[in-house]
Amino acid sequence: MGSLTGGIIIAVTFAVTFGIARAVMLYRARREAERKRAYAEFQQLQKSLQPPSKNKSKRRREQQKK
């Protein structure tokens, strides 16, 4: 009976360890995805706040008027 109990304890320990490791990996992946999404939104907001770019000829004309 002793070796059977030892085997069960090892199997349960492995299953618990595997479950914890998987939970940590999923948590980190979710956090990383959220960080990337927030950064993409931040970049989109920055881009929308920039004035529209003018092409070279328009810039030259405006500079000549001044």
KEPA-255258 format. One record per residue (C-alpha): z, x, y; residue number from 1; residue in one letter. Coordinates in nm, 3 decimals, decimal comma, always signed. Layout:
ATOM         Z         X         Y   resi   resn
ATOM         Z         X         Y    NUM      A
...
***
This chain:
ATOM         Z         X         Y   resi   resn
ATOM    +0,000    +0,000    +0,000      1      M
ATOM    +0,069    +0,287    +0,236      2      G
ATOM    -0,290    +0,412    +0,256      3      S
ATOM    -0,424    +0,058    +0,304      4      L
ATOM    -0,185    +0,004    +0,596      5      T
ATOM    -0,287    +0,339    +0,745      6      G
ATOM    -0,654    +0,245    +0,717      7      G
ATOM    -0,596    -0,088    +0,886      8      I
ATOM    -0,403    +0,078    +1,167      9      I
ATOM    -0,686    +0,329    +1,221     10      I
ATOM    -0,949    +0,052    +1,221     11      A
ATOM    -0,752    -0,161    +1,469     12      V
ATOM    -0,689    +0,141    +1,692     13      T
ATOM    -1,060    +0,225    +1,691     14      F
ATOM    -1,154    -0,136    +1,775     15      A
ATOM    -0,906    -0,154    +2,063     16      V
ATOM    -1,018    +0,183    +2,201     17      T
ATOM    -1,383    +0,081    +2,175     18      F
ATOM    -1,310    -0,249    +2,353     19      G
ATOM    -1,126    -0,076    +2,638     20      I
ATOM    -1,403    +0,182    +2,679     21      A
ATOM    -1,666    -0,092    +2,688     22      R
ATOM    -1,469    -0,290    +2,947     23      A
ATOM    -1,437    +0,018    +3,168     24      V
ATOM    -1,811    +0,091    +3,138     25      M
ATOM    -1,903    -0,268    +3,228     26      L
ATOM    -1,664    -0,261    +3,525     27      Y
ATOM    -1,814    +0,061    +3,657     28      R
ATOM    -2,170    -0,065    +3,608     29      A
ATOM    -2,091    -0,388    +3,792     30      R
ATOM    -1,925    -0,197    +4,077     31      R
ATOM    -2,224    +0,040    +4,104     32      E
ATOM    -2,469    -0,253    +4,110     33      A
ATOM    -2,267    -0,421    +4,385     34      E
ATOM    -2,261    -0,098    +4,585     35      R
ATOM    -2,639    -0,059    +4,554     36      K
ATOM    -2,696    -0,421    +4,656     37      R
ATOM    -2,471    -0,384    +4,960     38      A
ATOM    -2,649    -0,064    +5,060     39      Y
ATOM    -2,989    -0,234    +5,027     40      A
ATOM    -2,868    -0,519    +5,249     41      E
ATOM    -2,737    -0,265    +5,501     42      F
ATOM    -3,074    -0,086    +5,509     43      Q
ATOM    -3,257    -0,417    +5,551     44      Q
ATOM    -3,029    -0,509    +5,842     45      L
ATOM    -3,082    -0,170    +6,005     46      Q
ATOM    -3,458    -0,204    +5,966     47      K
ATOM    -3,458    -0,553    +6,117     48      S
ATOM    -3,260    -0,433    +6,419     49      L
ATOM    -3,506    -0,152    +6,501     50      Q
ATOM    -3,770    -0,236    +6,759     51      P
ATOM    -4,118    -0,273    +6,616     52      P
ATOM    -4,309    +0,053    +6,616     53      S
ATOM    -4,610    +0,087    +6,839     54      K
ATOM    -4,916    +0,278    +6,745     55      N
ATOM    -5,011    +0,597    +6,922     56      K
ATOM    -5,268    +0,450    +7,161     57      S
ATOM    -5,028    +0,180    +7,285     58      K
ATOM    -4,762    +0,444    +7,352     59      R
ATOM    -5,011    +0,658    +7,545     60      R
ATOM    -5,123    +0,364    +7,759     61      R
ATOM    -4,766    +0,276    +7,845     62      E
ATOM    -4,688    +0,637    +7,934     63      Q
ATOM    -4,996    +0,658    +8,157     64      Q
ATOM    -4,890    +0,343    +8,343     65      K
ATOM    -4,556    +0,499    +8,435     66      K
***
